[in-house]
Amino acid sequence: MLKLLRGLLPWALPALAAALLWAANSVSDLSAWRLGEIEQRPCGTAERDWQAAELRVRSRCRLYRAERTLSAAQLLDQALIINAMTRDGRVLINGQMLREPDPSPATSYSSIPVLLAVPAGVLHLGSNEIVFQLRSGAGALERIYLGEVYLGPRAILAPVWQRNAVVGQRGAQLALVVSFAITLFLLPIAWVRRHESLYGWFTLTLLASAIYISNFAFAWRPLPLLIWSVLVHAALALSLWSLIKFSHRFVGAPKPQHERLFGWLVVLAIAGFAVSRWPGLTWLFGFELVYRCSQVALLAYLATFWWQQRQRMTSPRPAWFAAAVIMLAVLGVFDSLAALGVSGQPLTSYTLHWGALYLLILLFAALVIRIVRALADAERSQAQLVLALAERSAELETEFALRREAQQARTLAEERHRIMRDMHDGVGGQLVALIGQAQNGQLPAAELQLQLRRTLDDLRLMIDSLDGACADLSVALGMLRQRLDPAFVHLPVKIEWRTAQLPDLQPVPPTVVLNVMRIVQEAITNALKHAAASTIRVSAKLVEEGRESTLHLDIEDDGTGIAAEAERGRGLDSMQQRAQVIDASLDVRSGPTGTCVALRLAQGRLG
Amino acid sequence: MNLPSSVRVLIVEDDAHTRERLAGVVEREARFELAAVAGSLQQARLALENQQPTVVLLDLELPDGNGVSLIHHLQRAVPLAQVLVISVMGDERSVLGAIAAGAGGYLLKDSSDRDVVAAIDQLLEGGAPLSPAIAVHLMRRLQAPACRPSHESVPRLSERELELLKLITKGLSYDEVGQVMGLRYNTVASYAKELYRKLQVHSRAEAVFEATQLGLLSAARV
């Protein structure tokens, strides 16, 4: 039941609206009060004076005259309806002015009927003369025009005029307000989404139909009549054309091949209408049919298009559109027939704007629904995205933790391996050698103590190198200094440290610390043991060259130097090897006045 | 020297050889008196029931627990006793932990006899040993990062203390530091002692801070 109702509603609503409009428009027969024979005359001298006094430009003037014989019952409470008239004109009954001229030069014609009350005493028994003095502004593009005129009881004519005004003028004003409101709403969207022509076409539809509708809403004519008339009808054709473009884009189907055809049809319609209004050539009026037929064709295409979409799309919207377009076409056809005088009464007002209003509201609603749905979709997918992101980051965190653990395990294993190798080669080897020597009894106690002390020193270096604080080589040097200093108190050799000015250095790995310290310690030991020096000087400084900085470590003594090639024991070789391991350069210079061991180690930038 | 007439020394060390050696050093020095030797925490506690030592030479790695617990015990039982931690090389972190608990200094296990006497003397004179590595660790602990809310009672390093620590990290002796900073040796040594005290207060404040964070203190007050 509900489904049936939903199916029927799109058709029932416009049908109902059309029926209401038709009922409002079908006025009672007014032919009894119509002024039958209106004769046209050129203006006389008096009228010309009026014309010349107020208009400086050359204008045309025409006089319309009718007569009506009235009975005594027809003298009071009478009114005059003029359904269309050049606006700048006077209306006189029996020589008395009923309507003053409206000389605004840009307003010349109005399709909005005028109701004039006839004051008491103006009409008299028998023959009455009704005169219209009409004039147009300058130029061939203006027209002097007088439509149907009715003279009858006000009680009958006024309601007819009133109804006409509501259906025609008020309806058009309402349609205008609504379409401007929608335009205001859509313009920002159309601007933001300008790469998407959908909104642009809809806005164009709205603006073009507003121009057309304004023709019925106001008597205001900003252009010469003929130009204005062509413009208004071109706007209607344009609005239908952009409506077709909008419809194509709205359903999201690829742009049909025949879309270009409608452009040419619109051009043809506008040309036909312009030709039909060619001034002075009334026989061209038939060209207006070209215009009206092409409009009907455009509407028929639109109705068919939406009807087909009804099959394709599951939502009921296409049915609504199809029904609205059909209603628009029906109203348009009736309007055209009335305008061409084929059917209806002269006082029948235009109704097309009601159909346009209905269709625009429908389209706007569809657009808003689409925007709202898109918004809901976007919010939903945003929520899903956030969820997915959270999941993914959790996964990544787990993965990262695993990797970090693996990395830590690897680092730990490497470090352990390094320490074991150091132990084996260094302390271990020394101890094994000492045990062997001690077993053979070759080693005097003093020498044993010395060797053990050396082994212990080496062990200390290893342990120091593992302390985080000693990753800064300046601290590691400080540790070495603090340990070595007390021993020198009891030695005849003096040790000088020039290391205190060293700035804080970038942390380096334990391997680097250990090897640097071993080289320094070895160099000092060599100087102590072999050089017979009186002073050993350890100096350190950071030398910066551009962006590079190098740690300079020099161990100098004032001893006898390294005597012979044979004396170049394994000590120097191992120092070289250690320097190689840490990518440092080691230079040993020796002479009779002393030895200098120079270590150069490139530094990363601090901070 | 203005030393107390008799310095009673308690040695807590599980390695018999080191224990014997240290006991020998103490006994040979006329100013010192060997109060007792202990090889475990239990023995040390027993000894403390009868003895009031002036100085305790304490090994941290004991068969029945960590030496730090004995420091806490000492602070109640013999508040005036001073502790020298017997440290193995490169064990700066445990030394720092012991200092935070209240130890006044440390002694390297392989120090010469002369060094042992000097360390006890330094402790009694109100000084404290500072190695470059310990100086770095002190700087790191006491220059608390800004993310920790600065507690009123958390001590910070003063400019001079920072300068002193910087010089120590380069390996300068107290004498040399004194020369650079224009201070006497004793002043430098007491600066070091003050730094140790700061670390203790700092550690206590940290513990209080963390306990407050956990709501333990407020719960205890209720």
Interface residues (C-beta under 8 A of the other chain):
Chain A: L456 L459 R460 I463 D464 L466 D467 A469 C470 D472 S474 V475 A476 L477 G478 M479 L480 R481 Q482 D485 P486 W497 T499 A500 L502
Chain B: M89 G90 E92 D110 D115 S131 P132 A133 V136 H137 R140 L167 I168 T169 K170 G171 L172 S173 E176 V180
